[in-house]
Amino acid sequence: MNAIVIAQPGGPEVLHLQQLPQPQPTPHEVLVCVYAAGVNRPDVLLRQGKYAGSGDVGGLVPGLEIAGVVEQVGSEVTRWKPGDKVCALLGQGGYAECAVIDARHCLPVPEGWSMAEAASLPETVFTVWHNVFQRGQLQPGETLLVHGGSSGIGITAIQLTRALGATVYATAGSDEKCRACEELGAERGINYNTEDFAQALKATGVDVILDMVGGDYTPRNLGLLKDDGRLVFINAMRGAKAEFSALDVMRRRLTITGSTLRPRSAEFKAALAAEVEKHVWPLLTDRQFKPVIYKEFPLAQASAAHELMESSQHIGKIVLKV
């Protein structure tokens, strides 16, 4: 089968199309013929050798989310059968014509969704559900601020927050991206290149912040939170270290938390998939959440897809067509 392989840690040019043996499912896995694969920021970090717990990345096939058709099932799999259309979360291996996946990490392609649209779901929906609604405990009537609102994570957070009865604000790097966030349901998009988000929202405050920036955003985030507010980290693109007042955290009963999804156990991801199917999948079939795909690339052009991802020019998801 054709697959994209990381030759060694480095830039997009280290992604090579190669022929690999087709994998075979273990008793609890399914073999999926991949039609489309989502491209995500962790794929870039994995390629660079910087993703948490990635180790030596030479020879790895990146790709955390796919959509396709089940081709073969393991002996212990009961839910799926050959021919079923699924989308799935996986630790790696999505940039390929076939992938083996823990059957518990698969979900049905939502009715009316294309394979490319379905491939844009698992990594962002799993991440947002766990971090905003489980760790961040966002409730109806509360307020969320999401940084990077025009990213795949951002557009998911905006739409799920609105659909589940909370208010959402977003930061983005251009006026065009801010307007796109507002069209998706953000109360307001704030251009971080021309305006200080902390000053813009100082009068209202927020209950939860989903942050992928870190660094000097951290004290401003904490200052913006209401009493009992929650700051949730999913990345630290501007640095992992920051200074803040522990006394202020204590006085206002703030919670600082965060997570990475890839290193978590198969059992955790299975439980998360079940929660996502229960709470989010009905919103997808009712079209209360819509896919936003910026561009699709053929599998062989994975390096170009990574270049676009790193440019941050896109609004929404980037997808590889296999």
C-alpha positions as CSV (number, residue, x, y, z in Angstrom):
1,M,0.0,0.0,0.0
2,N,1.0,3.6,-0.5
3,A,1.8,5.6,2.7
4,I,3.5,8.8,3.7
5,V,6.6,8.1,5.8
6,I,8.7,10.5,7.9
7,A,12.3,9.9,6.7
8,Q,13.8,11.7,9.7
9,P,12.8,14.7,11.9
10,G,12.6,17.9,9.9
11,G,10.6,20.1,7.6
12,P,7.8,19.1,5.2
13,E,10.3,17.8,2.7
14,V,11.0,14.7,5.0
15,L,7.6,13.3,4.2
16,H,8.0,10.7,1.5
17,L,5.5,8.5,-0.4
18,Q,6.5,4.9,0.0
19,Q,5.2,1.4,-0.5
20,L,4.6,-0.5,2.8
21,P,3.1,-3.9,3.6
22,Q,-0.6,-3.8,4.3
23,P,-1.1,-4.1,8.1
24,Q,-3.2,-6.9,9.5
25,P,-5.7,-6.3,12.3
26,T,-5.3,-8.0,15.7
27,P,-8.4,-9.6,17.3
28,H,-9.7,-6.2,18.7
29,E,-8.9,-4.1,15.6
30,V,-10.4,-3.3,12.2
31,L,-8.6,-2.8,8.9
32,V,-9.9,0.3,7.2
33,C,-9.5,1.3,3.6
34,V,-8.7,5.0,4.0
35,Y,-10.6,7.5,1.8
36,A,-9.5,10.7,3.6
37,A,-7.2,11.7,6.4
38,G,-7.2,14.9,8.5
39,V,-4.1,17.0,8.8
40,N,-3.5,18.4,12.3
41,R,-0.9,20.5,14.2
42,P,0.2,17.4,16.2
43,D,1.2,15.8,12.8
44,V,3.6,18.7,12.2
45,L,5.0,18.3,15.7
46,L,5.4,14.6,15.2
47,R,7.2,15.2,11.9
48,Q,9.6,17.6,13.7
49,G,10.2,15.1,16.5
50,K,8.7,17.5,19.0
51,Y,5.4,15.8,19.9
52,A,5.1,14.6,23.5
53,G,6.2,11.0,23.8
54,S,7.0,10.7,20.1
55,G,10.6,9.3,20.5
56,D,12.4,8.5,17.3
57,V,10.0,9.4,14.4
58,G,12.1,8.1,11.5
59,G,10.0,5.5,9.6
60,L,6.7,6.5,11.2
61,V,3.5,7.2,9.3
62,P,1.7,10.3,10.6
63,G,-2.0,10.8,10.7
64,L,-4.3,10.9,13.8
65,E,-7.8,10.8,12.1
66,I,-9.2,9.1,9.1
67,A,-12.5,8.2,7.3
68,G,-13.0,5.1,5.2
69,V,-14.6,1.7,4.8
70,V,-14.0,-1.3,7.0
71,E,-12.3,-4.0,5.0
72,Q,-11.5,-6.6,7.6
73,V,-12.4,-7.1,11.3
74,G,-10.6,-8.9,14.1
75,S,-12.0,-12.0,15.7
76,E,-13.2,-10.2,18.8
77,V,-14.9,-7.3,17.0
78,T,-18.7,-7.4,17.2
79,R,-19.9,-3.9,16.3
80,W,-18.3,-3.4,12.8
81,K,-18.5,-5.5,9.6
82,P,-16.8,-5.2,6.2
83,G,-18.4,-2.4,4.2
84,D,-19.2,-0.1,7.2
85,K,-18.3,3.5,6.7
86,V,-16.4,4.8,9.8
87,C,-14.2,7.7,10.9
88,A,-11.7,7.1,13.6
89,L,-9.0,8.4,15.9
90,L,-5.6,6.7,15.8
91,G,-2.2,7.2,17.3
92,Q,-0.5,7.3,14.0
93,G,-0.7,5.7,10.5
94,G,-3.6,7.7,9.0
95,Y,-1.6,9.0,5.9
96,A,-1.9,5.7,4.1
97,E,-4.2,3.6,1.9
98,C,-5.0,1.3,4.8
99,A,-4.9,1.6,8.6
100,V,-5.5,-0.8,11.5
101,I,-7.5,0.8,14.3
102,D,-8.8,-0.2,17.7
103,A,-12.5,-1.0,16.9
104,R,-13.6,1.0,20.0
105,H,-12.0,4.2,18.5
106,C,-14.2,4.1,15.4
107,L,-17.5,6.0,15.0
108,P,-20.0,5.8,12.1
109,V,-19.7,8.4,9.4
110,P,-22.5,10.8,10.2
111,E,-25.4,10.6,7.8
112,G,-25.1,13.0,4.9
113,W,-21.4,13.7,5.5
114,S,-18.7,13.0,2.9
115,M,-15.6,11.0,3.7
116,A,-13.5,14.2,3.6
117,E,-15.9,15.9,6.0
118,A,-15.9,12.9,8.3
119,A,-12.1,12.7,8.3
120,S,-12.1,16.3,9.7
121,L,-13.9,15.2,12.9
122,P,-12.2,12.8,15.2
123,E,-9.0,14.6,16.4
124,T,-10.7,18.0,16.9
125,V,-14.0,16.7,18.3
126,F,-12.3,14.3,20.8
127,T,-9.9,17.1,21.8
128,V,-12.5,19.7,22.3
129,W,-15.0,17.4,24.1
130,H,-12.4,16.2,26.6
131,N,-10.8,19.6,27.2
132,V,-13.7,22.1,27.1
133,F,-16.5,20.0,28.4
134,Q,-14.9,17.3,30.6
135,R,-11.7,19.0,32.0
136,G,-13.1,22.6,31.6
137,Q,-16.6,21.7,32.8
138,L,-18.2,24.3,30.5
139,Q,-21.9,24.6,31.3
140,P,-24.9,26.1,29.5
141,G,-25.0,29.8,30.1
142,E,-21.2,30.1,30.7
143,T,-18.6,31.8,28.5
144,L,-15.7,30.2,26.7
145,L,-12.7,32.0,25.1
146,V,-10.9,29.9,22.5
147,H,-7.5,31.0,21.1
148,G,-6.9,30.2,17.5
149,G,-10.6,30.3,16.6
150,S,-10.1,29.7,12.9
151,S,-8.1,26.5,13.4
152,G,-9.6,23.0,13.2
153,I,-9.8,23.0,17.0
154,G,-11.2,26.5,17.1
155,I,-14.0,26.0,14.6
156,T,-15.0,22.8,16.5
157,A,-15.0,24.6,19.9
158,I,-17.0,27.5,18.6
159,Q,-19.7,25.3,17.1
160,L,-20.0,22.8,19.9
161,T,-20.1,25.6,22.5
162,R,-22.9,27.4,20.7
163,A,-24.9,24.2,20.1
164,L,-24.7,23.2,23.8
165,G,-25.9,26.6,25.1
166,A,-22.8,28.6,26.0
167,T,-21.4,31.8,24.7
168,V,-18.0,31.8,22.9
169,Y,-15.4,34.4,22.0
170,A,-12.4,33.7,19.8
171,T,-9.0,35.1,18.9
172,A,-7.6,34.9,15.4
173,G,-4.8,36.5,13.4
174,S,-6.7,38.5,10.8
175,D,-10.0,40.4,10.4
176,E,-11.0,37.8,7.8
177,K,-10.5,35.0,10.3
178,C,-12.4,36.9,13.0
179,R,-15.4,37.3,10.7
180,A,-15.3,33.6,9.9
181,C,-15.4,32.8,13.6
182,E,-18.4,35.1,14.1
183,E,-20.2,33.4,11.1
184,L,-19.7,30.0,12.9
185,G,-21.2,31.3,16.1
186,A,-18.6,33.3,18.0
187,E,-20.1,36.3,19.8
188,R,-17.0,38.2,18.8
189,G,-13.7,37.5,17.0
190,I,-10.7,39.4,18.3
191,N,-7.7,40.1,16.0
192,Y,-4.7,39.4,18.3
193,N,-2.4,41.3,15.9
194,T,-4.4,44.6,16.4
195,E,-6.1,44.2,19.7
196,D,-5.4,42.9,23.2
197,F,-7.9,40.2,23.9
198,A,-7.5,40.6,27.7
199,Q,-8.5,44.3,27.5
200,A,-11.3,43.6,24.9
201,L,-13.0,41.1,27.3
202,K,-12.0,42.6,30.6
203,A,-15.5,44.0,31.3
204,T,-17.2,40.6,30.8
205,G,-14.7,38.0,31.8
206,V,-14.9,34.3,30.9
207,D,-15.5,31.1,32.7
208,V,-13.3,28.8,30.6
209,I,-10.3,29.4,28.3
210,L,-9.0,26.8,25.8
211,D,-5.4,27.8,25.1
212,M,-2.9,26.5,22.6
213,V,-0.6,29.5,22.9
214,G,0.9,29.5,26.4
215,G,3.9,31.7,27.2
216,D,3.0,35.4,27.8
217,Y,-0.7,34.6,27.2
218,T,-0.8,32.7,30.5
219,P,-1.0,35.6,33.0
220,R,-3.4,37.5,30.7
221,N,-5.6,34.4,30.5
222,L,-5.7,34.0,34.3
223,G,-6.5,37.7,34.8
224,L,-9.4,37.3,32.4
225,L,-11.1,34.4,34.2
226,K,-14.0,34.9,36.5
227,D,-13.9,33.5,40.0
228,D,-13.8,29.6,39.8
229,G,-12.7,29.9,36.2
230,R,-10.8,27.2,34.3
231,L,-7.7,27.6,32.1
232,V,-7.2,24.5,29.8
233,F,-3.9,24.0,27.9
234,I,-3.7,21.9,24.8
235,N,-0.5,23.3,23.4
236,A,2.1,26.0,24.2
237,M,3.1,27.5,20.9
238,R,4.7,30.6,22.5
239,G,6.5,28.7,25.2
240,A,5.8,26.3,28.1
241,K,6.9,28.6,30.9
242,A,5.1,31.7,32.4
243,E,5.0,33.7,35.6
244,F,1.7,34.2,37.5
245,S,0.5,34.8,41.0
246,A,-0.3,31.6,42.9
247,L,-2.0,33.8,45.5
248,D,-4.4,35.1,42.8
249,V,-5.2,31.5,41.7
250,M,-5.9,30.7,45.3
251,R,-8.0,33.8,46.1
252,R,-10.2,33.4,43.0
253,R,-10.3,29.6,43.1
254,L,-9.0,29.2,39.6
255,T,-8.2,25.8,38.0
256,I,-5.2,25.3,35.6
257,T,-5.3,22.1,33.7
258,G,-4.6,20.6,30.3
259,S,-4.0,17.4,28.4
260,T,-2.4,15.7,25.4
261,L,-4.5,13.0,23.6
262,R,-2.1,10.8,21.7
263,P,-0.3,9.2,24.7
264,R,-3.5,8.3,26.5
265,S,-4.5,4.7,27.0
266,A,-6.7,2.8,24.5
267,E,-9.2,2.4,27.3
268,F,-9.4,6.1,27.9
269,K,-9.9,6.8,24.2
270,A,-12.6,4.1,24.0
271,A,-14.5,5.8,26.8
272,L,-14.0,9.2,25.2
273,A,-15.3,7.9,21.9
274,A,-18.4,6.6,23.6
275,E,-19.0,10.0,25.2
276,V,-18.5,11.8,21.9
277,E,-20.9,9.5,20.1
278,K,-23.6,10.0,22.8
279,H,-23.3,13.8,23.1
280,V,-21.8,15.2,19.8
281,W,-22.9,12.8,17.1
282,P,-26.6,13.8,17.3
283,L,-25.5,17.4,16.6
284,L,-23.7,16.3,13.5
285,T,-26.6,14.5,12.0
286,D,-28.9,17.4,12.8
287,R,-26.3,19.7,11.1
288,Q,-26.0,21.9,14.2
289,F,-22.3,21.5,13.5
290,K,-21.0,21.9,10.0
291,P,-17.6,20.9,8.5
292,V,-15.3,23.7,7.4
293,I,-12.7,22.3,5.0
294,Y,-10.2,24.8,3.7
295,K,-8.3,22.7,1.1
296,E,-7.9,19.1,0.1
297,F,-4.6,17.6,-1.2
298,P,-3.8,14.2,-2.8
299,L,-1.9,11.9,-0.4
300,A,1.3,12.3,-2.4
301,Q,1.2,16.0,-1.6
302,A,1.3,15.7,2.1
303,S,4.4,17.9,2.3
304,A,2.4,20.7,0.7
305,A,-0.4,20.2,3.2
306,H,2.1,20.5,6.0
307,E,3.5,23.7,4.5
308,L,0.0,25.2,4.5
309,M,-0.6,24.1,8.0
310,E,2.6,25.8,9.2
311,S,1.7,29.0,7.3
312,S,-1.5,29.4,9.4
313,Q,-3.2,30.9,6.4
314,H,-6.1,28.4,6.5
315,I,-9.5,28.7,8.0
316,G,-10.8,25.3,9.1
317,K,-9.4,21.9,8.2
318,I,-6.9,20.6,5.8
319,V,-7.6,17.1,4.4
320,L,-5.6,14.5,2.4
321,K,-7.6,12.5,-0.2
322,V,-6.3,9.0,-0.4
